[in-house]
């Protein structure tokens, strides 16, 4: 299978330009992004850094969001997180709650140095698992003036507790045993086993949201060649740090603006409701989209509330 639009899952807007850019994070990892700009603009622009979903790449939902926001007058960069896609980092296909939070701040570093960007008007957008990382970055980085999370997962919570917090300490211990046995095997083999992305064929009885993931990642709708979820998935041992180091410990101290968006019918909506409940201040908003499921907010432009995202960013990036 090939991606629908020359390596991308969406068509570039006629009113937007796209340029490949490179920058580095605080750990020295070289990151790669696509910078989307309005075809015509004057003066300095407000800028947005966009990443997610978890296991996706910039050629998928993040790029679609960046393309749309650029068509609305923003400089918007969709980027691959460390160890994923075109970005650097060895070993490949591994996640880190610390480094992936840092990746958002590295994107702010880069955007703030561009001569056509107003460094005081930078926001971030995190989709799915990178919604949680974006919110975590907002708790750390006071340069981030506005944050939007869309169909958010807290990857540390779901890894350590399972869906709907169904895992107990014994289940976590069994997971640790399995993951650490795999570490030994990987070291002995000199390679890293992959966990597998979304299966090409789904067994009977899988939850509806797994079918939704299949509909996005394994069909022309969302498939791209670099996507982990579309292909062989993360390294099997990737969950270890997510299992051990929870994010959002200081999200109640975020003073900048936050808009939390989720679908009413999404299996994951409890992540957003719980994260929002911890936020404080009158510049925080929760927007629940009636009838929407988790992946509707990946690419359904008729459902993603881009008008609201635009007005929110314009209100707080001023």
N, C-alpha and C positions, 0 to 999 in steps of 0.2 A: 504494500500500500504506500502511496505517496501523499504528501500533504496537498491541500487544495490549491494553494496560491504560492507556488515556488518556494516551499519551505515554511510557509506560514499557514495558519488555519483560517485566516480572514483576509479580506481584500483591503488594500491600503486606500484610504480616502483620497479622492481627487484633489482635496484642498490641503493636503499634508505632505511634508517631506520626511523621509526616514534615512538616518545616517548611523552607521556603526560607530560606536565609541568604546574606549577602554579607560579604566580607572583602577585604582587599587584600594584595598581596605587596610585597616590598621595592623593586620597580621601579614601584610605584604603579598596577599593573594590578588592577582590581576583579574578584574571582573570585566565582563563584556555586556554592553547594553545596546539597545536601539533607541536613538534620540529622535522623537517625533516633534516636528515644529509646524506651526501654521505656514502655509505657502507664502503668505504676505502678512507682515506685522511691522509695527513701529515701536521704538522704545524698548525698555526692558520688560521681560515677561515674568509672570509667576511660573514656578516650576514644580513638577510632581515627579516623584520616583515611584515606580509601580513594580510589584513582584507577586508571584503566585500563579496558580495554586501550588500546593505542596506536591512535588513530583512532576510539575509542568515546567515549561521553559518560556522564554520571552516571546517566542513565535506563536504562543497560544493566547490565553485569556489576558495576560498582562499586556501584551502588545495591542490587543483589541481595545482595552481600556485606554492605553496611552494614545493610540490613534484617534479615538473618539475625543479625548480631552484636548489633544492638539487641534482638532477641528473646531474646538470651542475657544481657542485662543491661548492655551497653555503650552509651555515647553514641557513635554512629558517623556520620561525615559523609562522604558521597560528593560529590566536587566535580569540576567541569569545569576542566581546566588552562587556562592563559593561551591566548588566541586561538582557543578552541574552545568550542562549545556556547553556553551562556548567559554564560560568562565574558567579560571585556573583553579589550582588546588589539587594536591595528590594526597591521598587516594581519591578516586573518583566516586561519585554517586553516594555521598555520605552527608548527613545533615548534622547541624550543631545548633542548639538554642542560643549559644553565645555568638558564634561566628555569623549565623544567619541574621541575628539582630544587628550585629556590627555592619553587615552588608548594607542595610538601609542608611546607616550613618555615613558609610563610605560614599553612597550615592549622593547624599547631601553635600559631602565634601566636594565632589566633582561638580555638581550643579552650581554650587555657590561660587565657583571660580570662573564660570562662563560669563563673558562680558555682556551677553544679551539677557542674562538672568538677574533679577533682583534678589540678592542673597537673603533679604529679610522676608521674602515671600515664597517659601518652599514648604510643600506638603508631601505626604506620602499616601499611597494606596496599597493595602495588602489584601490579597484574595485568598480565601480558604486557609490553609495552614500558615501562609504568610500574612494573613490578617492578624493572627496572634503575635507573630514576630514584629509586625508593624506597630502594634500597640505596645509591645515590649520596648521597641526603639523609642517611641514617644515618651516613655517613662524615663529614658536615659538622656535623650538628646533635646535640649531646650531650643535648638535651632529649628526644629520641626514645629511649624506654627499650626498645622491642621493635619489630622489623620482620618482617613476613611478605611474602615474594614468592611469587606464584602464577603458574605457567606463564610464567616470566620470559623476556623478550627483552632483550638488550643492543642497543639501537637504534643506537648508534654503531658497534658491531662489525659488525652485519649490513649497515649502510649502506656502511661503508668496505671491508669484506672480502667481502660477499656471503654467501649461505647456505653453511655448512660451510667458510668461509674460502676460497672458490673464486676470488676476485678478486685480480688482481695489480696492480702499479703502473700498467701500461699501461691496464688497465680503469678504474682510478680516474681516470687522466688524461682518458680519453675521457668519463667521467661529468662531470668538472669542466667540460670544454669544452661539453658539452651543456647543463648547468645554467646556466653563465654566459651562453651564447647566449640562453637563455630569459630570464635577467635583463634583458638588453638589450631583448628583445622586449616583456617586461612593462612596462618603463619607457616605451618608445615608445608602447605601447598604452594606458597609464594604467590597466591592470587586471592581474590575476594569473591565469595559466592554472592550471587544476586538473588534477591527475594522474589523477583518476578513482578511485572507490572500488572495492569488489569488483564485478566485472562481473555484470550481470543474467543473461547467458548465458555459459557457460564453453565454451571450445573443447575439442576432444578432446585428451587426453593431458596435461592439467594435473596437477600433483602432487596427492596426496590431501589435503594440508593446505589447498590452495586450495579444494577442494570443501567442506572443513569450514568455511572462512571463509564461503563462499557460503551454506551451510546455516544459519549463525548470522545473518549480517548482512543477507541478502537474502530471508529468510523471516520469517514471523510469530514464529518462535522468538526472534529478537534484534533485528529491525528497529525503529529509532526514527527519527523525522523529523529530529532534529538530528545524528545520527551521520554522521561523515565517511565511514567505511567503508561505510555503508549507502547513501550518495549519491554526491557528486562528489569525495570524497577530499581529500587535502592539496593545498596549492599545489605545483605542479611543482618549484619551487626549494627547497622545505622541507628536502630532505636536505643542503643545503650545510653547515650548522653541525654536523649529525650526522656528516658525512663528515670534518670537520676537527678535532673536539674530543672525544676519547674520554672516557667516564665510567669510574668504578670504579678510578681511579688510586690511591686510598688506602683501598680497601675492606678491606685487610688490617689497618687500624688501627681498625676498628670494635670498640668495647669492649662495646656494648650487645648484647642478644640478637637473634639472627636465625634465622628458620625459612624454609628454601627448599623450596618444594613444586613438583613437576613430574610430568607424566604419563610413564610408562615408554615409551609408544609415540609420544610427541610428537616431531615433527621438530625441535623447538626445545630438547629436553632438554639438549643439550650446553651451552647458555648457563648453565643452572642448575648443572650439574655443575662447569663451569669456574669459575664465580663462587664456588661453595661451597668449592672447593679452595683458594682464596686467603684465605678467612676463617680467623681464629684464635680460640682460646678454647673452653672447654667449654660455653658458652652458645649455640653454633651447631649447628643441626640441618639435615640434608637428608632430605626425605621424598619418595620416589618412589612414585607411585600405580600399581600394577600394571595394565597394559592400557589406561591412559588416554591419549588423544590431546590435542593442544594445547587445543582449545576445550571439551573436557569440563570443564575447570576454570573456564570462564566462567560456567556456569549449571546444571550437572548436580549438584543437591543430593544425589543419591545417590552421587556420586563425590567432590565437594569435601570434604576432611576438616575440616568445621567443628568437630567435637568436639575435634580436635587443635589447631586454631587457637584455640578458646576456652581450652583448658587451658594452652596456651603463653602466651597473653596474660595469663591470670590468674596464672600463675607469675611472670612478669617485670614485671607492672604491679602491684606490691604494695609 
